[in-house]
Amino acid sequence: MLEMVESKTTEDLMAEIGQRARAAGRILATAPAEAKNRALSEMANAVRAATPEILAGNRIDVETMTSNGQTAAFLDRGTLDEDRIEAIARALEDIVALEDPVGSVMAAWDRPNGLKIERVRTPLGVIGVIYESRPNVTADAGALCLKAGNAVVLRGGSDTINSNRAIHAALQKGLAAAGLPEDAIQIVPVTDRAAVGEMLRGLGGNLDVIVPRGGRSLVERVQTEARVPVFAHLEGLVHIFVDKSADLQKSIDIVLNSKLRRTGICGALETLLVHEGVAHSHMPAIVSALQEKGCEIRGDATVRDICENVVPASEDDWSTEYLDKILSVKVVPDLAAAMEHIATYGSNHTDCVLAEDQAVADRFQAEVDSAIVLHNASTQFADGGEFGMGAEIGIATGRMHARGPVGVEQLTSFKYKVHGTGQTRP
C-alpha cells in the first residue's frame, strides 16, 4: 500500500481503495461464517503477537500528541499498553462468539396465494469509518464489518496513525490466514485531509455508508458534506437525574463511576441534575465524594448555596462535553424540569435516572429521547461490549436505521426472498 501511495495522487489512491473494497465486499457477502470466524481468531492471535510493534508505534504517537499539546482526555483515548492491547484481542474473540447475522431470517410469512416470503439480513456492502484518536477502533470496526459481511475502509486520525497501521497489519494477517481478501479491511495510508473528502464523495460510488467517530467538528463535517448515508455519532453530553426517591448510597456510587471511571469516553457523565427535594440530603454527599476524587464542580446558584468550593456554572457549561474531571450540577424542581433540561441541552446519546419510584423511572425512560436511557446504572455501560454485542463501531444518535451501539446487526440491511410454485399475478 505504501508503495502505491508514492506514485499516485490522493484522488487516484482513494479511487483504487474504493474499487478494491467493492471487489472484496462481493466475496465477503457470501463468505461462510467459519471463514470469517477463523479470520477473527487469527486476528486476535496476530494482535497479541504484534504487541511490541503496536506499542512501539503508539509511543511515537503519544510523543507527537504530547508535543502538540493534546488534552489529557485525548491522550488517554490514544494511549495503548499491554492490557489495552489484550482487551483489543479479546474483543476480536468476543465477536467470533456472536451469531453470524448474514442470511438470518428476520421474519417469514405465507400469502393466501401460496407465496412464501422471508425478510433476510444482508451486508450493507462497503463501509467507511472515519475516526479520531482511538486505535482500538481500527480493530473493532474492521472486525465488526467483517463479521457482518462488509468490506471496510478505515481512516483514522493522524495522531495515532502509527498505532493504527500496526494494528491493521495484524488484521490483514488474520484475513490472509483464513483465505479471505486482504482488501476486505483497508486503512487509508496517508494523513492528507483530502482523503476524507474523497470518502465523503463516496469513492466513485463504491462506498455505501459512512460512520464518523470523533468530535463535533468531524461529525458536523461528515453530516454536511457526505454524499452517502451517515450513521451519526455526536458527542456524549450525558446527564443523570437524581430523583427525590433516589437511594443516597446508590446515587453516590453510580455518579462517581459514571463521571470518573474514565472521563474521556462518550458515556462519561457531564451534567448532574438533582431534584430540589433531595438537594440538602443527597447533593452535598455526592458533590463532596466527587471533589475528594479531584473533580471540579460547576453549579448553579442553589448548588453554590448548599455546597462548598463550587465554581459558578455559565450557560455554556450546560452544553459542554468536558471529557475531563469537571461536572456541571443543577438543582431542578421536578422530573419534568429535568427532562426539559435534557431536551434543551442534550445530544440524544445517553441519559440516566436514579429513582426508587418505578413510575418516575418509567416516565423518564419513555419520554427522554436518547439512544440509551438507563435506570439506576452507570452511564459508562453505554458500550456495545457491555450490551453483549462484542464491540461497537460507535453509538449512533440519529433515528434512522441504526441507533445506540452499532454492532454486527446494525451493519446489515435486508432483502426479501419470495418463494413460489408457479404463481402468476392476475
ABEGO torsion letter per residue (X at the ends): XAAAAAABBAAAAAAAAAAAAAAAAAAAAABBAAAAAAAAAAAAAAAAAAAAAAAAAAAAAAAAAAAAGBBAAAAAAABBBAAAAAAAAAAAAAAAABBBABGBBABBBBBAAGBBBBBBBBBAEBBBBBBBGBAAAAAAAAAAAAAAGBBBBBBBBAAAAAAAAAAAAAAAAAAAAAGBBAAABBBBABABAAAAAAAAAGGGGABABBBBBEBAAAAAAAAAABABBBBBBBBBBBBBBBBAABBAAAAAAAAAAAAAABAABAABBABBBBBAAAAAAAAAAAAAAAAAAGBBBBBBAAAAAABBGBBBBBAAAAABBAGBBBBBBBBBABAAAAAAAAAAABAGBBBBBBBABAAAAAAAAAABBBABBBBGBBAAABBAAAAGAGBBAEBBABABGBBEBBBAAAABBBBBBBBBAGBBBX
